[in-house]
Each structure stands twice: as C-alpha cells, then as structure tokens.
Amino acid sequence: RLNTKEISLTFDDGPHPVLTEKLLQILKEEQLKAVFFLVGKNVDRYPEIVKKIASEGHTIANHSYAHKNLPTLALDQAEEEIENGFRSILNVRSFVAPFFRFPYAARTKNLTNYLQATHLASFFWDVDTLDWKEKNPQKLLQYTLQQIEVAKRGIVLFHDVQPQTIAMMPAL
C-alpha cells in the first residue's frame, strides 16, 4: 500500500509505436518511473520499444496477449491468453514483473485462483483517469488531479495508446 501523497503511474495497452516513445521522453525529462502493462501482440510488433522501456528503468508487466475479456473465454483459453502475454514479453527480454492486470478489470474467481497458483500478482488501480473516454487533454488533466486528490494516494491508471494522455502528461 502506498503512503498518503504517493502515487504510482501505470500505463496499459502499449507499446504504441509513436505515443509510447513520446511518453518515455516526458517521463525521462521529469525523472519519473512507471509501470507499463503491455499487451503481448503489441510487444510482438514493437520489441524495440519494449527494450527501451526496460532500459530506461520502468517496470514491465503483462496485460494479456490480445486484450480479450477473459471471463468470456473458456478457462483454459483465458489462462493461455495470460501465459502468451508473459511469453511475448519474455521473448524480448529475460525478465517481466510477476504482475498481471486484467483487461477491463474483468475477472472471475477461477482466474484469480489461477494467478495465485502461478505466483502472479493481480494489479488493479485506485484512480481510474478514464483517459480512453475524455479526449480533451485539459479536461483529462483536471479530472485526473481531482481523482488523485480524492484518493490521496494510489495506483493511477492511464493508457499509453491515448494521445490525450500523452498531451496532458507534462502538465500532470
């Protein structure tokens, strides 16, 4: 658990060939580290960006292989979706944090049990910025700051595939 006034920036769904690169530059300028929950099929497409994320000291974690709604799949298919996400990352680099974030926050008891049995941590958030929904960077910034103020601490959810998120990040 984070202390009051401590936040952890997390980014889902990347890497993106343009936006993730811009975000990395912003984080570097601000001397900030973040957690990137990567989608395996994007890792397969952009392995050099994954290497850059890691080389700049950020944490790399899994957000599934194809960002499917896992509870709608058979249990073995959902488990494969999780495993393939880790496999994609491990094909690019020798380490991935044992963290998994469910796409859409959609999970079942069986999937949660699967993560526990395989010694993986399910990683959620305290602040959902809704950055996929709010397209105006200034409004997104205001909403994000309000939500952080209410929560007073915690894990903040962003998406590095959203241009409005990247646009507001320097001001945040």
C-alpha positions as CSV (number, residue, x, y, z in Angstrom):
1,R,0.0,0.0,0.0
2,L,1.3,3.4,-0.9
3,N,1.6,6.2,1.7
4,T,-0.5,9.3,1.6
5,K,0.5,11.6,-1.3
6,E,2.3,8.7,-3.0
7,I,1.1,7.7,-6.5
8,S,2.2,5.1,-8.9
9,L,1.8,5.9,-12.6
10,T,0.7,2.9,-14.7
11,F,0.1,2.6,-18.4
12,D,-2.0,0.0,-20.2
13,D,-2.3,-1.4,-23.7
14,G,1.0,-0.5,-25.3
15,P,3.5,-0.3,-26.5
16,H,2.4,2.2,-29.2
17,P,4.9,3.0,-31.9
18,V,4.6,6.8,-31.5
19,L,2.8,7.6,-28.3
20,T,4.9,5.3,-26.0
21,E,8.1,6.9,-27.3
22,K,6.7,10.4,-26.5
23,L,5.7,9.3,-23.1
24,L,9.1,7.8,-22.4
25,Q,10.7,11.2,-23.2
26,I,8.3,13.0,-20.9
27,L,9.0,10.5,-18.0
28,K,12.7,10.9,-18.6
29,E,12.6,14.7,-18.5
30,E,10.6,14.5,-15.3
31,Q,12.8,11.8,-13.8
32,L,9.8,9.5,-13.2
33,K,9.4,5.8,-13.4
34,A,6.2,4.0,-14.3
35,V,4.7,0.5,-14.6
36,F,3.8,-0.5,-18.2
37,F,1.2,-3.2,-18.5
38,L,1.9,-4.4,-22.1
39,V,-0.3,-6.3,-24.5
40,G,1.5,-9.2,-26.0
41,K,0.5,-8.7,-29.6
42,N,1.8,-5.1,-29.3
43,V,5.1,-6.4,-27.8
44,D,5.4,-8.7,-30.8
45,R,5.0,-5.8,-33.1
46,Y,7.3,-3.3,-31.3
47,P,10.0,-5.2,-29.4
48,E,12.5,-2.3,-29.6
49,I,10.1,-0.1,-27.7
50,V,9.8,-2.8,-25.0
51,K,13.6,-2.9,-24.8
52,K,13.7,0.9,-24.4
53,I,11.0,0.9,-21.7
54,A,13.1,-1.6,-19.7
55,S,16.4,0.2,-20.4
56,E,15.0,3.4,-19.0
57,G,14.2,1.7,-15.7
58,H,10.5,1.3,-16.0
59,T,8.7,-1.9,-14.8
60,I,7.2,-4.1,-17.5
61,A,4.2,-6.2,-16.6
62,N,1.5,-8.2,-18.5
63,H,-1.9,-7.1,-19.7
64,S,-2.7,-10.3,-21.6
65,Y,-1.9,-11.2,-25.2
66,A,-4.7,-9.7,-27.2
67,H,-6.7,-7.7,-24.6
68,K,-9.7,-10.0,-24.6
69,N,-12.4,-10.0,-22.0
70,L,-11.1,-13.1,-20.2
71,P,-14.3,-14.2,-18.4
72,T,-16.0,-14.6,-21.8
73,L,-13.4,-17.3,-22.7
74,A,-13.1,-20.9,-21.5
75,L,-10.8,-21.1,-18.5
76,D,-8.0,-22.8,-20.5
77,Q,-8.3,-20.2,-23.2
78,A,-8.1,-17.4,-20.7
79,E,-5.1,-18.9,-19.0
80,E,-3.4,-19.2,-22.4
81,E,-4.2,-15.5,-23.0
82,I,-2.4,-14.7,-19.8
83,E,0.5,-17.0,-20.4
84,N,1.0,-15.8,-24.0
85,G,1.2,-12.2,-22.8
86,F,4.1,-13.2,-20.5
87,R,5.7,-15.3,-23.2
88,S,5.7,-12.3,-25.7
89,I,7.5,-10.1,-23.1
90,L,10.0,-12.9,-22.3
91,N,10.8,-13.4,-25.9
92,V,12.0,-9.8,-26.0
93,R,13.7,-9.6,-22.6
94,S,14.7,-12.1,-19.9
95,F,12.6,-10.6,-17.1
96,V,9.0,-9.5,-16.7
97,A,7.5,-8.4,-13.3
98,P,5.1,-11.1,-12.0
99,F,2.2,-8.6,-12.3
100,F,-0.9,-9.0,-14.3
101,R,-3.7,-6.6,-14.9
102,F,-7.0,-8.0,-16.2
103,P,-8.3,-6.2,-19.4
104,Y,-11.4,-4.3,-18.5
105,A,-10.8,-5.3,-14.9
106,A,-12.9,-8.4,-15.8
107,R,-12.0,-11.4,-13.8
108,T,-13.5,-14.5,-12.2
109,K,-12.7,-16.4,-9.0
110,N,-11.1,-19.1,-11.2
111,L,-8.9,-16.7,-13.0
112,T,-7.9,-15.0,-9.7
113,N,-7.1,-18.5,-8.3
114,Y,-5.0,-19.3,-11.4
115,L,-2.9,-16.2,-10.8
116,Q,-2.4,-17.1,-7.1
117,A,-1.5,-20.7,-8.1
118,T,1.1,-19.5,-10.6
119,H,2.5,-16.9,-8.1
120,L,1.4,-13.9,-10.1
121,A,0.0,-10.7,-8.5
122,S,-3.2,-9.2,-9.8
123,F,-2.6,-5.5,-10.2
124,F,-5.5,-3.1,-10.1
125,W,-5.8,0.7,-9.6
126,D,-7.0,3.2,-7.1
127,V,-7.6,6.0,-9.6
128,D,-9.1,5.4,-13.0
129,T,-8.5,8.5,-15.1
130,L,-11.0,7.4,-17.8
131,D,-8.4,8.7,-20.3
132,W,-9.9,6.5,-23.0
133,K,-13.1,8.4,-22.7
134,E,-12.1,12.0,-22.1
135,K,-10.5,13.3,-25.3
136,N,-9.8,16.8,-24.2
137,P,-6.3,16.9,-22.6
138,Q,-7.1,19.9,-20.3
139,K,-10.3,18.3,-19.0
140,L,-8.5,15.0,-18.6
141,L,-5.8,16.7,-16.5
142,Q,-8.4,18.4,-14.3
143,Y,-10.4,15.2,-13.8
144,T,-7.2,13.2,-13.0
145,L,-6.0,15.7,-10.5
146,Q,-9.4,15.7,-8.8
147,Q,-9.4,11.9,-8.6
148,I,-5.9,11.8,-7.2
149,E,-6.9,14.5,-4.6
150,V,-9.9,12.4,-3.5
151,A,-7.9,9.2,-3.3
152,K,-5.0,10.9,-1.6
153,R,-2.6,8.1,-2.9
154,G,-2.5,5.1,-5.0
155,I,-2.1,3.4,-8.3
156,V,-3.2,5.7,-11.2
157,L,-4.5,4.1,-14.4
158,F,-3.6,5.6,-17.8
159,H,-3.3,4.3,-21.3
160,D,-0.2,5.0,-23.3
161,V,-2.1,4.4,-26.5
162,Q,-4.3,7.5,-26.0
163,P,-3.0,10.8,-27.5
164,Q,-4.8,13.0,-24.9
165,T,-3.0,11.2,-22.1
166,I,0.4,11.9,-23.7
167,A,-0.7,15.5,-24.3
168,M,-1.6,16.2,-20.7
169,M,1.3,14.3,-19.1
170,P,3.8,17.1,-18.9
171,A,1.3,19.3,-17.0
172,L,0.5,16.4,-14.6
